[in-house]
């Protein structure tokens, strides 16, 4: 039996247009990688794909309130994660 | 505390920044003020909206401040504030003040902080153009390899 976790996605910057949608909860197998999360996120948002969405997700990072995750890192528990497009503050 | 970092949804305060950077042992302070300009890549800009992931942003700005203190001068006093929300042309988007016993470390640290902020802080800007269009700008990728 596969144990699943639920990941709620927070949106910023170019992903802000998705904030108006129902909060997105991704159900994934425990110990999925950050890369798995991105693939699942793209599938979940594919109906909104404007031809640029996949590239934007690939170039984005996954983070929580404290740190940015490595691409190969695994996620072991449910919670909230943010998808962060390329930054340009200042 | 030797540094203060924040994300603000109200107008940034230059006097507050310089006051924080002040110390009786400091002989100078370096001030960087970032503002919204009226053009970018040939397009006329009316204003800019800023978004930020506040808790992570504060953590990263704190890291950058600590790096500057370790690298340039252990007595630096550092203030960094970034705006979140919508600004018109001339609006202040970021204020950095660095107080130091001597000018060299102050200049170097101030430059280091703004360059690292632009590459590492989770902050985004959406430009609003005169033709009614708007666009989120893409910059530096954050993902660790």
gemmi code that builds the backbone of each chain (N, CA, C; Angstrom):
import gemmi

chains = {
    "A": [
        ("UNK", (0.842, -1.186, 0.000), (0.000, 0.000, 0.000), (0.890, 1.255, 0.000)),
        ("UNK", (0.527, 2.237, -0.849), (1.311, 3.460, -0.931), (0.749, 4.507, 0.015)),
        ("UNK", (1.626, 5.078, 0.845), (1.200, 6.184, 1.693), (1.277, 7.476, 0.887)),
        ("UNK", (0.260, 8.297, 1.031), (0.234, 9.563, 0.304), (0.383, 10.748, 1.249)),
        ("UNK", (0.861, 11.848, 0.685), (0.917, 13.120, 1.412), (0.151, 14.162, 0.609)),
        ("UNK", (-0.313, 15.185, 1.303), (-1.026, 16.285, 0.640), (-0.190, 17.562, 0.722)),
        ("UNK", (0.097, 18.143, -0.428), (0.901, 19.368, -0.480), (0.039, 20.518, -1.006)),
        ("UNK", (-0.125, 21.536, -0.181), (-0.825, 22.736, -0.627), (0.195, 23.689, -1.248)),
        ("UNK", (-0.132, 24.201, -2.433), (0.810, 25.042, -3.165), (0.471, 26.529, -2.965)),
        ("UNK", (1.496, 27.308, -2.625), (1.377, 28.765, -2.546), (1.984, 29.380, -3.804)),
        ("UNK", (1.325, 30.419, -4.313), (1.758, 31.022, -5.571), (2.291, 32.441, -5.371)),
        ("UNK", (3.315, 32.776, -6.147), (3.880, 34.130, -6.114), (4.242, 34.571, -7.532)),
        ("UNK", (4.425, 35.871, -7.697), (4.885, 36.419, -8.971), (4.025, 35.960, -10.135)),
        ("UNK", (4.659, 35.411, -11.161), (3.942, 35.024, -12.373), (2.899, 33.938, -12.120)),
        ("UNK", (2.972, 33.260, -10.986), (1.960, 32.256, -10.642), (0.766, 32.870, -9.912)),
        ("UNK", (0.822, 34.160, -9.651), (-0.226, 34.797, -8.843), (-1.611, 34.638, -9.446)),
        ("UNK", (-1.682, 34.491, -10.754), (-3.003, 34.360, -11.390), (-3.741, 33.111, -10.909)),
        ("UNK", (-3.015, 32.178, -10.335), (-3.656, 30.963, -9.834), (-4.186, 31.130, -8.410)),
        ("UNK", (-3.879, 32.259, -7.782), (-4.341, 32.467, -6.399), (-5.862, 32.495, -6.323)),
        ("UNK", (-6.501, 32.921, -7.419), (-7.960, 33.024, -7.400), (-8.646, 31.669, -7.540)),
        ("UNK", (-7.880, 30.660, -7.919), (-8.455, 29.321, -8.039), (-8.607, 28.729, -6.640)),
        ("UNK", (-9.390, 27.661, -6.551), (-9.497, 26.947, -5.286), (-8.093, 26.533, -4.845)),
        ("UNK", (-7.768, 26.672, -3.557), (-6.422, 26.264, -3.123), (-6.056, 24.886, -3.677)),
        ("UNK", (-4.889, 24.799, -4.262), (-4.492, 23.569, -4.938), (-3.782, 22.630, -3.964)),
        ("UNK", (-4.378, 21.463, -3.772), (-3.774, 20.429, -2.940), (-3.343, 19.289, -3.857)),
        ("UNK", (-2.074, 18.985, -3.845), (-1.556, 17.881, -4.660), (-1.408, 16.651, -3.779)),
        ("UNK", (-2.020, 15.541, -4.202), (-1.850, 14.277, -3.478), (-0.732, 13.503, -4.153)),
        ("UNK", (0.296, 13.153, -3.393), (1.471, 12.495, -3.966), (1.961, 11.394, -3.035)),
        ("UNK", (2.675, 10.401, -3.585), (3.265, 9.366, -2.709), (4.291, 9.983, -1.756)),
        ("UNK", (4.335, 9.467, -0.543), (5.339, 9.930, 0.411), (6.735, 9.722, -0.185)),
        ("UNK", (7.629, 10.635, 0.112), (9.004, 10.619, -0.403), (9.107, 10.908, -1.904)),
        ("UNK", (8.100, 11.587, -2.446), (8.223, 12.096, -3.817), (9.325, 13.166, -3.829)),
        ("UNK", (9.961, 13.316, -4.988), (11.013, 14.339, -5.093), (10.405, 15.689, -5.480)),
        ("UNK", (11.218, 16.725, -5.370), (10.803, 18.058, -5.811), (10.486, 18.025, -7.306)),
        ("UNK", (11.272, 17.252, -8.050), (10.999, 17.116, -9.484), (9.640, 16.470, -9.710)),
        ("UNK", (9.298, 15.440, -8.897), (7.974, 14.812, -8.997), (6.874, 15.831, -8.719)),
        ("UNK", (7.111, 16.669, -7.725), (6.120, 17.683, -7.358), (5.873, 18.638, -8.529)),
        ("UNK", (6.938, 19.043, -9.182), (6.787, 19.963, -10.312), (5.997, 19.313, -11.456)),
        ("UNK", (6.299, 18.040, -11.700), (5.580, 17.319, -12.763), (4.098, 17.220, -12.430)),
        ("UNK", (3.793, 16.900, -11.172), (2.402, 16.793, -10.734), (1.709, 18.151, -10.810)),
        ("UNK", (2.436, 19.198, -10.452), (1.859, 20.545, -10.494), (1.532, 20.937, -11.933)),
        ("UNK", (2.433, 20.630, -12.842), (2.170, 20.973, -14.246), (0.913, 20.264, -14.748)),
        ("UNK", (0.777, 18.996, -14.383), (-0.424, 18.253, -14.820), (-1.684, 18.886, -14.225)),
        ("UNK", (-1.602, 19.289, -12.962), (-2.771, 19.862, -12.289), (-3.182, 21.197, -12.884)),
        ("UNK", (-2.207, 21.933, -13.415), (-2.497, 23.273, -13.957), (-2.577, 23.282, -15.483)),
        ("UNK", (-2.509, 22.102, -16.094), (-2.356, 22.037, -17.550), (-3.510, 22.705, -18.291)),
        ("UNK", (-4.703, 22.748, -17.659), (-5.823, 23.391, -18.355), (-5.604, 24.897, -18.515)),
        ("UNK", (-4.685, 25.448, -17.740), (-4.394, 26.887, -17.845), (-3.131, 27.152, -18.663)),
        ("UNK", (-2.587, 26.102, -19.272), (-1.304, 26.242, -19.975), (-1.436, 27.191, -21.159)),
        ("UNK", (-0.604, 28.217, -21.162), (-0.598, 29.185, -22.260), (0.606, 28.965, -23.172)),
        ("UNK", (1.212, 27.799, -23.044), (2.396, 27.508, -23.839), (3.683, 27.859, -23.116)),
        ("UNK", (3.569, 28.601, -22.015), (4.753, 29.013, -21.258), (4.814, 28.363, -19.881)),
        ("UNK", (3.732, 27.673, -19.499), (3.628, 27.189, -18.121), (4.713, 26.167, -17.779)),
        ("UNK", (4.959, 25.215, -18.670), (5.945, 24.175, -18.355), (7.328, 24.791, -18.147)),
        ("UNK", (7.722, 25.693, -19.028), (9.019, 26.362, -18.889), (9.113, 27.161, -17.600)),
        ("UNK", (7.998, 27.795, -17.240), (7.987, 28.579, -16.000), (8.154, 27.666, -14.787)),
        ("UNK", (7.468, 26.526, -14.797), (7.598, 25.594, -13.663), (9.015, 25.031, -13.595)),
        ("UNK", (9.584, 24.683, -14.742), (10.951, 24.141, -14.757), (11.945, 25.144, -14.167)),
        ("UNK", (11.752, 26.420, -14.474), (12.706, 27.439, -14.011), (12.422, 27.915, -12.588)),
        ("UNK", (11.391, 27.370, -11.958), (11.000, 27.814, -10.619), (11.559, 26.899, -9.534)),
        ("UNK", (11.636, 27.452, -8.336), (12.119, 26.693, -7.173), (10.941, 26.351, -6.264)),
        ("UNK", (11.142, 25.338, -5.430), (10.157, 24.954, -4.411), (10.765, 25.272, -3.043)),
        ("UNK", (9.946, 25.886, -2.181), (10.471, 26.318, -0.884), (9.383, 26.260, 0.182)),
        ("UNK", (9.810, 26.258, 1.430), (8.887, 26.513, 2.531), (9.258, 27.862, 3.148)),
        ("UNK", (8.746, 28.152, 4.338), (9.002, 29.472, 4.930), (10.472, 29.706, 5.251)),
        ("UNK", (11.261, 28.625, 5.303), (12.617, 28.746, 5.829), (13.721, 28.550, 4.808)),
        ("UNK", (13.448, 27.751, 3.741), (14.554, 27.431, 2.836), (14.038, 26.977, 1.473)),
        ("UNK", (14.968, 26.989, 0.507), (14.699, 26.489, -0.836), (15.157, 25.038, -0.898)),
        ("UNK", (14.332, 24.193, -1.502), (14.639, 22.757, -1.563), (15.531, 22.437, -2.757)),
        ("UNK", (16.372, 21.435, -2.579), (17.147, 20.908, -3.699), (16.227, 20.106, -4.616)),
        ("UNK", (16.612, 20.076, -5.891), (15.778, 19.422, -6.897), (15.529, 17.946, -6.586)),
        ("UNK", (16.540, 17.262, -6.043), (16.432, 15.826, -5.797), (15.941, 15.497, -4.384)),
        ("UNK", (15.665, 16.520, -3.620), (15.210, 16.308, -2.241), (13.832, 15.640, -2.237)),
        ("UNK", (13.567, 14.846, -1.205), (12.268, 14.182, -1.116), (11.395, 14.862, -0.069)),
        ("UNK", (10.074, 14.688, -0.241), (9.093, 15.286, 0.667), (8.436, 14.145, 1.439)),
        ("UNK", (8.568, 14.205, 2.756), (8.111, 13.065, 3.555), (6.797, 13.318, 4.293)),
        ("UNK", (6.375, 14.578, 4.357), (5.132, 14.825, 5.099), (4.280, 15.900, 4.429)),
        ("UNK", (2.998, 15.879, 4.748), (2.064, 16.848, 4.186), (2.385, 18.251, 4.700)),
        ("UNK", (1.961, 19.252, 3.935), (2.189, 20.634, 4.368), (2.028, 21.603, 3.220)),
        ("UNK", (2.500, 22.811, 3.454), (2.385, 23.878, 2.462), (3.759, 24.162, 1.870)),
        ("UNK", (3.841, 24.221, 0.539), (5.080, 24.588, -0.148), (4.769, 25.673, -1.174)),
        ("UNK", (5.762, 26.471, -1.467), (5.588, 27.573, -2.412), (6.359, 27.299, -3.687)),
        ("UNK", (5.785, 27.714, -4.809), (6.542, 27.658, -6.061), (6.992, 29.078, -6.401)),
        ("UNK", (8.307, 29.227, -6.582), (8.923, 30.548, -6.703), (9.539, 30.723, -8.088)),
        ("UNK", (8.918, 31.532, -8.936), (9.520, 31.794, -10.252), (10.823, 32.584, -10.101)),
        ("UNK", (11.596, 32.707, -11.192), (12.825, 33.499, -11.117), (12.556, 34.894, -10.538)),
        ("UNK", (13.489, 35.358, -9.710), (13.259, 36.569, -8.908), (13.899, 37.807, -9.541)),
        ("UNK", (13.404, 38.966, -9.155), (13.981, 40.214, -9.662), (13.624, 41.395, -8.765)),
        ("UNK", (13.928, 41.254, -7.510), (13.681, 42.362, -6.589), (14.667, 43.501, -6.799)),
        ("UNK", (14.458, 44.555, -6.040), (15.360, 45.691, -6.107), (14.724, 46.879, -6.776)),
    ],
    "B": [
        ("UNK", (20.706, 44.073, 18.035), (20.934, 43.393, 16.751), (21.661, 44.332, 15.791)),
        ("UNK", (22.581, 43.775, 15.036), (23.429, 44.559, 14.144), (22.799, 44.807, 12.781)),
        ("UNK", (21.713, 44.082, 12.491), (21.052, 44.296, 11.201), (19.542, 44.233, 11.379)),
        ("UNK", (18.849, 44.912, 10.467), (17.385, 44.921, 10.465), (16.937, 44.734, 9.030)),
        ("UNK", (16.107, 43.713, 8.787), (15.596, 43.469, 7.440), (14.076, 43.385, 7.506)),
        ("UNK", (13.410, 43.921, 6.497), (11.953, 43.828, 6.518), (11.339, 44.003, 5.132)),
        ("UNK", (10.118, 43.489, 5.011), (9.275, 43.702, 3.837), (8.152, 44.617, 4.298)),
        ("UNK", (7.933, 45.714, 3.577), (6.991, 46.721, 4.049), (5.908, 46.994, 3.005)),
        ("UNK", (4.673, 47.098, 3.473), (3.575, 47.465, 2.577), (3.215, 48.943, 2.725)),
        ("UNK", (4.020, 49.669, 3.479), (3.872, 51.120, 3.570), (5.157, 51.763, 3.036)),
        ("UNK", (5.088, 53.074, 2.774), (6.224, 53.777, 2.153), (7.516, 53.558, 2.946)),
        ("UNK", (8.605, 53.300, 2.222), (9.883, 53.049, 2.883), (10.436, 54.353, 3.455)),
        ("UNK", (11.206, 54.220, 4.523), (11.623, 55.387, 5.298), (13.153, 55.501, 5.312)),
        ("UNK", (13.666, 56.462, 4.557), (15.116, 56.642, 4.437), (15.731, 57.092, 5.762)),
        ("UNK", (15.037, 57.975, 6.472), (15.565, 58.459, 7.754), (15.721, 57.314, 8.752)),
        ("UNK", (14.721, 56.426, 8.766), (14.783, 55.265, 9.665), (16.002, 54.398, 9.337)),
        ("UNK", (16.274, 54.247, 8.035), (17.406, 53.431, 7.600), (18.729, 54.033, 8.086)),
        ("UNK", (18.884, 55.332, 7.872), (20.135, 55.992, 8.275), (20.289, 56.005, 9.798)),
        ("UNK", (19.171, 56.156, 10.482), (19.226, 56.157, 11.951), (19.690, 54.792, 12.466)),
        ("UNK", (19.191, 53.703, 11.830), (19.600, 52.368, 12.264), (21.089, 52.146, 12.003)),
        ("UNK", (21.581, 52.656, 10.868), (22.983, 52.436, 10.497), (23.949, 53.220, 11.383)),
        ("UNK", (23.413, 54.218, 12.092), (24.248, 55.083, 12.917), (24.778, 54.353, 14.170)),
        ("UNK", (26.021, 54.642, 14.498), (26.619, 54.193, 15.763), (27.763, 55.143, 16.067)),
        ("UNK", (28.052, 55.354, 17.336), (29.087, 56.335, 17.689), (30.464, 55.924, 17.176)),
        ("UNK", (30.652, 54.635, 16.941), (31.940, 54.158, 16.432), (32.011, 54.171, 14.905)),
        ("UNK", (30.894, 54.503, 14.248), (30.877, 54.515, 12.786), (31.241, 55.890, 12.239)),
        ("UNK", (32.128, 55.902, 11.243), (32.539, 57.161, 10.634), (31.808, 57.482, 9.356)),
        ("UNK", (30.912, 56.576, 8.906), (30.204, 56.826, 7.657), (29.005, 55.902, 7.536)),
        ("UNK", (28.141, 56.247, 6.593), (27.035, 55.354, 6.234), (26.827, 55.447, 4.735)),
        ("UNK", (26.564, 54.313, 4.128), (26.307, 54.256, 2.694), (24.828, 53.960, 2.505)),
        ("UNK", (24.176, 54.719, 1.608), (22.733, 54.575, 1.411), (22.443, 54.233, -0.041)),
        ("UNK", (21.662, 53.168, -0.254), (21.191, 52.821, -1.598), (19.671, 52.926, -1.597)),
        ("UNK", (19.140, 53.664, -2.576), (17.693, 53.821, -2.715), (17.302, 53.389, -4.123)),
        ("UNK", (16.512, 52.323, -4.226), (16.020, 51.858, -5.524), (14.660, 52.469, -5.799)),
        ("UNK", (14.456, 52.949, -7.046), (13.203, 53.610, -7.407), (12.624, 53.031, -8.694)),
        ("UNK", (11.337, 53.244, -8.890), (10.663, 52.806, -10.110), (10.943, 53.818, -11.219)),
        ("UNK", (11.437, 53.332, -12.367), (11.705, 54.234, -13.497), (10.609, 54.092, -14.555)),
        ("UNK", (10.585, 55.052, -15.471), (9.441, 55.145, -16.384), (9.605, 54.366, -17.679)),
        ("UNK", (10.645, 53.532, -17.754), (10.804, 52.745, -18.985), (11.592, 51.485, -18.695)),
        ("UNK", (11.375, 50.475, -19.513), (12.170, 49.253, -19.427), (12.137, 48.555, -20.778)),
        ("UNK", (13.298, 48.253, -21.312), (13.427, 47.537, -22.581), (12.563, 48.164, -23.684)),
        ("UNK", (12.573, 49.498, -23.702), (11.880, 50.213, -24.765), (10.392, 50.417, -24.539)),
        ("UNK", (9.867, 49.955, -23.410), (8.432, 50.132, -23.135), (8.248, 51.199, -22.061)),
        ("UNK", (7.219, 52.024, -22.245), (6.938, 53.077, -21.274), (6.172, 52.482, -20.096)),
        ("UNK", (6.706, 52.679, -18.907), (6.166, 52.060, -17.694), (5.414, 53.110, -16.869)),
        ("UNK", (4.227, 52.716, -16.384), (3.431, 53.606, -15.526), (3.662, 53.325, -14.043)),
        ("UNK", (4.000, 52.080, -13.723), (4.203, 51.705, -12.323), (4.627, 50.253, -12.227)),
        ("UNK", (4.938, 49.840, -11.009), (5.393, 48.461, -10.772), (4.713, 47.922, -9.515)),
        ("UNK", (4.223, 46.676, -9.610), (3.701, 45.975, -8.429), (4.735, 44.960, -7.968)),
        ("UNK", (4.983, 44.930, -6.659), (5.961, 43.997, -6.091), (5.241, 42.936, -5.263)),
        ("UNK", (5.680, 41.691, -5.428), (5.199, 40.582, -4.615), (6.404, 40.010, -3.881)),
        ("UNK", (6.178, 39.435, -2.716), (7.293, 38.841, -1.952), (6.767, 37.698, -1.102)),
        ("UNK", (7.606, 36.705, -0.891), (7.327, 35.592, 0.013), (7.992, 35.980, 1.346)),
        ("UNK", (7.225, 36.664, 2.172), (7.789, 37.379, 3.318), (8.698, 36.554, 4.237)),
        ("UNK", (8.224, 35.414, 4.779), (9.074, 34.743, 5.780), (10.400, 34.254, 5.210)),
        ("UNK", (10.358, 33.663, 4.017), (11.606, 33.191, 3.402), (12.481, 34.376, 3.011)),
        ("UNK", (11.852, 35.439, 2.550), (12.609, 36.622, 2.136), (13.397, 37.198, 3.320)),
        ("UNK", (12.748, 37.284, 4.468), (13.450, 37.801, 5.643), (14.621, 36.882, 6.005)),
        ("UNK", (14.408, 35.577, 5.959), (15.505, 34.647, 6.248), (16.691, 34.874, 5.313)),
        ("UNK", (16.391, 35.046, 4.026), (17.472, 35.206, 3.044), (18.152, 36.573, 3.190)),
        ("UNK", (17.385, 37.619, 3.442), (18.007, 38.936, 3.660), (18.891, 38.902, 4.912)),
        ("UNK", (18.441, 38.187, 5.939), (19.284, 38.041, 7.140), (20.591, 37.316, 6.805)),
        ("UNK", (20.489, 36.255, 6.005), (21.700, 35.527, 5.584), (22.670, 36.458, 4.863)),
        ("UNK", (22.124, 37.265, 3.956), (22.966, 38.178, 3.171), (23.644, 39.203, 4.090)),
        ("UNK", (22.896, 39.717, 5.052), (23.470, 40.701, 5.989), (24.604, 40.073, 6.801)),
        ("UNK", (24.384, 38.846, 7.257), (25.419, 38.158, 8.040), (26.662, 37.913, 7.174)),
        ("UNK", (26.438, 37.518, 5.928), (27.574, 37.317, 5.010), (28.375, 38.610, 4.852)),
        ("UNK", (27.676, 39.735, 4.704), (28.363, 41.022, 4.519), (29.186, 41.379, 5.760)),
        ("UNK", (28.625, 41.119, 6.925), (29.350, 41.420, 8.174), (30.610, 40.553, 8.273)),
        ("UNK", (30.476, 39.278, 7.922), (31.642, 38.375, 7.980), (32.689, 38.738, 6.941)),
        ("UNK", (32.226, 39.149, 5.761), (33.146, 39.384, 4.647), (33.865, 40.732, 4.731)),
        ("UNK", (33.144, 41.783, 5.166), (33.693, 43.132, 4.987), (34.103, 43.834, 6.282)),
        ("UNK", (33.343, 43.637, 7.358), (33.643, 44.397, 8.584), (32.690, 43.934, 9.685)),
        ("UNK", (33.239, 43.461, 10.781), (32.378, 42.876, 11.814), (31.589, 43.916, 12.600)),
        ("UNK", (31.913, 45.217, 12.397), (31.165, 46.257, 13.129), (30.101, 46.942, 12.268)),
        ("UNK", (29.826, 46.404, 11.076), (28.807, 47.022, 10.218), (27.447, 47.047, 10.903)),
        ("UNK", (26.681, 48.089, 10.585), (25.264, 48.105, 10.955), (24.476, 48.190, 9.633)),
        ("UNK", (23.561, 47.230, 9.444), (22.922, 47.054, 8.135), (21.404, 47.123, 8.259)),
        ("UNK", (20.810, 47.930, 7.388), (19.349, 48.067, 7.322), (18.930, 47.760, 5.886)),
        ("UNK", (17.974, 46.843, 5.715), (17.452, 46.515, 4.386), (15.931, 46.467, 4.459)),
        ("UNK", (15.270, 47.246, 3.627), (13.813, 47.218, 3.578), (13.368, 47.200, 2.119)),
        ("UNK", (12.435, 46.288, 1.791), (11.910, 46.204, 0.424), (10.406, 46.391, 0.454)),
        ("UNK", (9.911, 47.118, -0.530), (8.480, 47.403, -0.604), (7.728, 46.234, -1.214)),
        ("UNK", (6.470, 46.055, -0.757), (5.563, 45.056, -1.337), (4.236, 45.749, -1.607)),
        ("UNK", (3.788, 45.705, -2.861), (2.577, 46.404, -3.253), (2.829, 47.165, -4.542)),
        ("UNK", (1.978, 48.156, -4.832), (2.104, 48.873, -6.107), (2.721, 50.266, -5.901)),
        ("UNK", (3.676, 50.594, -6.788), (4.340, 51.899, -6.754), (4.203, 52.592, -8.103)),
        ("UNK", (4.087, 53.903, -8.066), (4.115, 54.688, -9.296), (5.555, 55.085, -9.611)),
        ("UNK", (5.748, 55.768, -10.744), (7.095, 56.203, -11.142), (7.714, 57.050, -10.024)),
        ("UNK", (8.961, 56.752, -9.697), (9.646, 57.490, -8.636), (9.455, 56.894, -7.257)),
        ("UNK", (8.523, 55.951, -7.137), (8.298, 55.310, -5.841), (9.528, 54.526, -5.401)),
        ("UNK", (9.750, 54.480, -4.100), (10.947, 53.802, -3.573), (10.653, 52.330, -3.325)),
        ("UNK", (11.412, 51.466, -3.995), (11.184, 50.024, -3.908), (12.097, 49.350, -2.887)),
        ("UNK", (13.278, 49.890, -2.685), (14.219, 49.258, -1.747), (15.128, 50.324, -1.125)),
        ("UNK", (15.402, 50.151, 0.159), (16.340, 51.038, 0.866), (17.348, 50.165, 1.604)),
        ("UNK", (18.624, 50.448, 1.377), (19.700, 49.752, 2.083), (20.604, 50.812, 2.695)),
        ("UNK", (20.856, 50.702, 3.976), (21.816, 51.599, 4.627), (22.847, 50.748, 5.353)),
        ("UNK", (24.108, 51.096, 5.171), (25.198, 50.359, 5.818), (26.100, 51.353, 6.536)),
        ("UNK", (26.140, 51.268, 7.855), (27.042, 52.084, 8.649), (28.316, 51.312, 8.952)),
        ("UNK", (29.439, 52.023, 8.932), (30.728, 51.353, 9.108), (31.749, 52.326, 9.708)),
        ("UNK", (32.764, 51.808, 10.397), (33.824, 52.702, 10.877), (34.524, 53.415, 9.723)),
        ("UNK", (34.686, 52.733, 8.580), (35.417, 53.314, 7.445), (34.658, 53.087, 6.140)),
        ("UNK", (34.889, 53.973, 5.167), (34.055, 53.997, 3.971), (34.191, 52.774, 3.072)),
        ("UNK", (35.374, 52.205, 2.996), (35.572, 51.121, 2.038), (34.620, 49.961, 2.310)),
        ("UNK", (34.558, 49.525, 3.550), (33.667, 48.404, 3.896), (32.205, 48.778, 3.676)),
        ("UNK", (31.878, 50.030, 3.915), (30.499, 50.486, 3.742), (30.065, 50.400, 2.280)),
        ("UNK", (30.912, 50.910, 1.378), (30.599, 50.832, -0.055), (30.501, 49.380, -0.511)),
        ("UNK", (31.502, 48.584, -0.152), (31.552, 47.197, -0.611), (30.351, 46.395, -0.101)),
        ("UNK", (30.020, 46.582, 1.159), (28.911, 45.816, 1.742), (27.578, 46.232, 1.124)),
        ("UNK", (27.399, 47.520, 0.900), (26.147, 48.000, 0.322), (25.965, 47.421, -1.086)),
        ("UNK", (27.029, 47.443, -1.869), (26.969, 46.883, -3.222), (26.694, 45.383, -3.170)),
        ("UNK", (27.356, 44.692, -2.252), (27.155, 43.245, -2.112), (25.695, 42.933, -1.780)),
        ("UNK", (25.142, 43.692, -0.864), (23.774, 43.402, -0.415), (22.760, 43.601, -1.541)),
        ("UNK", (22.843, 44.678, -2.293), (21.856, 44.882, -3.359), (22.022, 43.843, -4.471)),
        ("UNK", (23.269, 43.485, -4.785), (23.465, 42.480, -5.839), (22.935, 41.109, -5.404)),
        ("UNK", (23.195, 40.726, -4.162), (22.712, 39.428, -3.669), (21.197, 39.437, -3.519)),
        ("UNK", (20.639, 40.553, -3.065), (19.170, 40.668, -2.943), (18.524, 40.409, -4.298)),
        ("UNK", (19.066, 41.003, -5.339), (18.471, 40.845, -6.671), (18.545, 39.409, -7.161)),
        ("UNK", (19.564, 38.661, -6.737), (19.735, 37.282, -7.195), (19.020, 36.258, -6.321)),
        ("UNK", (18.863, 36.562, -5.017), (18.452, 35.519, -4.074), (17.157, 35.772, -3.322)),
        ("UNK", (16.731, 37.008, -3.196), (15.538, 37.292, -2.383), (14.268, 36.954, -3.175)),
        ("UNK", (13.321, 36.227, -2.569), (12.084, 35.881, -3.278), (11.143, 37.086, -3.384)),
        ("UNK", (11.468, 37.937, -4.349), (10.704, 39.157, -4.625), (10.501, 39.210, -6.144)),
        ("UNK", (9.298, 39.645, -6.538), (8.974, 39.700, -7.964), (8.328, 41.032, -8.294)),
        ("UNK", (8.532, 41.463, -9.555), (7.917, 42.723, -9.973), (7.088, 42.547, -11.234)),
        ("UNK", (5.937, 43.200, -11.230), (5.073, 43.234, -12.416), (5.018, 44.669, -12.910)),
        ("UNK", (5.436, 44.864, -14.158), (5.412, 46.209, -14.730), (4.052, 46.492, -15.361)),
        ("UNK", (3.574, 47.725, -15.166), (2.323, 48.176, -15.774), (2.684, 49.187, -16.859)),
        ("UNK", (2.234, 48.908, -18.090), (2.658, 49.726, -19.226), (1.582, 50.733, -19.635)),
        ("UNK", (2.023, 51.722, -20.396), (1.136, 52.819, -20.794), (0.020, 52.334, -21.718)),
        ("UNK", (0.258, 51.207, -22.418), (-0.779, 50.694, -23.324), (-1.816, 49.829, -22.598)),
        ("UNK", (-1.728, 49.752, -21.265), (-2.698, 48.986, -20.491), (-2.266, 47.562, -20.208)),
        ("UNK", (-1.221, 47.121, -20.875), (-0.699, 45.775, -20.659), (0.101, 45.732, -19.345)),
        ("UNK", (0.280, 44.549, -18.804), (1.207, 44.389, -17.676), (1.895, 43.038, -17.783)),
        ("UNK", (3.012, 42.889, -17.085), (3.812, 41.677, -17.250), (4.686, 41.424, -16.026)),
        ("UNK", (4.656, 40.169, -15.537), (5.610, 39.766, -14.501), (6.973, 39.561, -15.153)),
        ("UNK", (7.985, 40.186, -14.630), (9.329, 40.053, -15.189), (10.016, 38.837, -14.577)),
        ("UNK", (10.804, 38.157, -15.392), (11.553, 37.003, -14.904), (13.025, 37.375, -14.768)),
        ("UNK", (13.665, 36.875, -13.726), (15.058, 37.234, -13.487), (15.917, 36.033, -13.177)),
        ("UNK", (16.366, 35.940, -11.949), (17.313, 34.902, -11.544), (16.584, 33.669, -10.993)),
        ("UNK", (16.997, 32.495, -11.487), (16.411, 31.253, -10.978), (16.958, 30.957, -9.585)),
        ("UNK", (16.063, 30.482, -8.710), (16.449, 30.228, -7.318), (16.836, 28.790, -7.050)),
        ("UNK", (16.431, 27.862, -7.906), (16.555, 26.448, -7.571), (17.995, 26.031, -7.325)),
        ("UNK", (18.173, 25.289, -6.243), (19.488, 24.716, -5.960), (19.666, 23.454, -6.790)),
        ("UNK", (20.848, 23.250, -7.320), (21.099, 22.066, -8.151), (21.562, 20.902, -7.296)),
    ],
}
model = gemmi.Model(1)
for chain_id, residues in chains.items():
    chain = gemmi.Chain(chain_id)
    for i, (resn, *xyz) in enumerate(residues, 1):
        res = gemmi.Residue()
        res.name, res.seqid = resn, gemmi.SeqId(i, " ")
        for name, pos in zip(("N", "CA", "C"), xyz):
            atom = gemmi.Atom()
            atom.name, atom.element = name, gemmi.Element(name[0])
            atom.pos, atom.b_iso = gemmi.Position(*pos), 0.0
            res.add_atom(atom)
        chain.add_residue(res)
    model.add_chain(chain)
structure = gemmi.Structure()
structure.add_model(model)
structure.setup_entities()
